[in-house]
Amino acid sequence: MTLPQYIADLCGILESAPVTIGRGQNKSPESPLQTVANPDGTRTVTYFGREIGHMSRAKIANRDAQHWIAVTTNGDVKRCFSEHHARTWIVENTY
């Protein structure tokens, strides 16, 4: 049984193009959330190509062990415990 074409079009399914995964290719499409390391040691976080914030390791040690500083493009700043926490906080406070 084949899927009717109008339903395939609504779902975004391509029936005619077989998907082959070769060596060195990812199984899933690229994530819309990207983190890029900059030459100055900071990291830029983008969402669908739009810059939403920056993060960097904290230069000053503190007793709370918050080693990352996250900044959104709105100007909000937070000290975070990990890189993952900093990136998550940027995404949560941008939208």
BAKOLDO-99574 format. One record per residue (C-alpha): x, z, y negated. Coordinates in Angstrom, 1 decimal. Example, Ala and Ser with C-alpha at 12.3 -4.5 7.8 and 13.67 -1.06 7.14 Angstrom:
# BAKOLDO-99574
<site <12.3,7.8,4.5>>
<site <13.7,7.1,1.1>>
***
This chain:
# BAKOLDO-99574
<site <0.0,0.0,0.0>>
<site <1.4,-0.9,-3.4>>
<site <0.7,0.8,-6.7>>
<site <-1.6,-1.2,-9.1>>
<site <0.5,-2.6,-11.9>>
<site <-1.5,-0.9,-14.7>>
<site <-0.9,2.5,-13.2>>
<site <2.8,1.8,-12.7>>
<site <3.0,0.8,-16.4>>
<site <1.3,4.0,-17.5>>
<site <3.6,6.1,-15.4>>
<site <6.7,4.2,-16.4>>
<site <7.5,3.2,-12.8>>
<site <9.6,0.1,-12.1>>
<site <8.7,-1.2,-8.7>>
<site <10.8,-4.4,-8.9>>
<site <14.2,-2.9,-9.7>>
<site <15.7,-1.1,-6.7>>
<site <17.7,2.0,-7.6>>
<site <21.1,2.2,-6.0>>
<site <23.5,5.0,-6.7>>
<site <27.1,4.0,-6.2>>
<site <30.2,6.1,-6.1>>
<site <30.9,8.0,-9.3>>
<site <27.4,7.5,-10.7>>
<site <25.1,10.4,-11.6>>
<site <21.9,10.8,-9.7>>
<site <19.9,12.0,-12.8>>
<site <19.7,10.4,-16.3>>
<site <21.8,11.9,-19.1>>
<site <20.5,15.1,-20.6>>
<site <19.0,14.9,-24.1>>
<site <20.9,18.1,-25.0>>
<site <24.6,17.4,-25.5>>
<site <27.5,19.7,-26.4>>
<site <30.6,17.9,-27.8>>
<site <33.9,19.6,-28.3>>
<site <35.5,18.9,-31.7>>
<site <39.2,18.7,-32.4>>
<site <39.1,21.9,-34.6>>
<site <37.8,24.0,-31.7>>
<site <34.1,24.1,-32.6>>
<site <31.4,22.5,-30.6>>
<site <28.5,20.4,-31.9>>
<site <25.1,20.6,-30.2>>
<site <22.9,17.5,-30.4>>
<site <19.4,16.9,-29.1>>
<site <18.4,13.3,-28.6>>
<site <21.4,12.3,-30.8>>
<site <20.3,14.6,-33.7>>
<site <22.7,17.3,-34.7>>
<site <21.0,20.7,-34.4>>
<site <23.8,23.2,-34.6>>
<site <27.4,24.2,-34.1>>
<site <29.1,27.0,-32.2>>
<site <32.6,28.4,-31.9>>
<site <34.5,31.2,-30.2>>
<site <34.7,34.2,-32.5>>
<site <38.2,34.7,-33.9>>
<site <37.8,38.5,-34.4>>
<site <37.4,40.7,-31.4>>
<site <34.7,43.3,-31.6>>
<site <33.5,46.2,-29.5>>
<site <30.2,44.5,-28.5>>
<site <32.0,41.7,-26.8>>
<site <30.1,39.0,-28.6>>
<site <32.6,36.2,-28.4>>
<site <30.6,33.2,-29.7>>
<site <29.2,32.4,-33.2>>
<site <26.2,30.0,-33.3>>
<site <25.0,28.3,-36.5>>
<site <21.9,26.1,-36.7>>
<site <21.5,23.3,-39.2>>
<site <18.9,25.5,-40.9>>
<site <21.7,28.0,-41.8>>
<site <20.8,30.7,-39.3>>
<site <23.9,32.5,-37.8>>
<site <24.1,34.7,-34.7>>
<site <26.9,36.2,-32.7>>
<site <26.3,35.6,-28.9>>
<site <27.7,36.9,-25.6>>
<site <28.4,33.5,-24.0>>
<site <28.5,29.8,-24.7>>
<site <25.3,29.3,-22.8>>
<site <23.6,32.0,-24.9>>
<site <24.8,30.4,-28.1>>
<site <23.5,26.9,-27.1>>
<site <20.2,28.4,-26.0>>
<site <19.8,30.3,-29.3>>
<site <20.5,27.1,-31.3>>
<site <17.8,25.2,-29.5>>
<site <15.3,28.0,-29.8>>
<site <15.8,28.4,-33.5>>
<site <15.9,24.8,-34.4>>
<site <12.4,23.9,-33.4>>
***
